[in-house]
Amino acid sequence: MMSLDDIKKLEVECQQYLIKKTREEQPDATEFLTDEEVALMNPMTEMDLKSFVYLKSMAIIEEIMKEIKEKKEERDFIESKLNSGVAFTNETSELRSDVANLEVQISALEHHIHKLVADLAVLFKGPDLEDEQRSL
């Protein structure tokens, strides 16, 4: 769960992103304005913050997926070395240990992705149908 400080940091980061984007899209209108004045031109909404969190999360997921791919390639290389008989007898147990460690790392990274996706699902979850039906 995010702390209040984490949320405040995200809000500040999102507002800075919006200011930068407004300045890029409207250079003439924002040239002589302070960041505070630009922020007033384009106030941050809840949807802006959600979108910002989504984009950041997707970038993190993309990086994790690259790392998973690299670890899987390394694991496959080691396994092919073990299966081909090229590995020396004394290094076989170490290579098997390396494969096991890579599997643990891959599993942890995949778990991290699943957690991020679950957090995004909670963030973007719409109102419950039961709650809406009760209000009718």
HELIX and SHEET records of a PDB file:
HELIX    1   1 LEU A    4  GLU A   25  1                                  22    
HELIX    2   2 PRO A   27  THR A   30  1                                   4    
HELIX    3   3 ASP A   35  MET A   41  1                                   7    
HELIX    4   4 GLU A   46  SER A   84  1                                  39    
HELIX    5   5 THR A   89  LEU A  123  1                                  35    
HELIX    6   6 LEU A  129  SER A  135  1                                   7    
END                                                                             
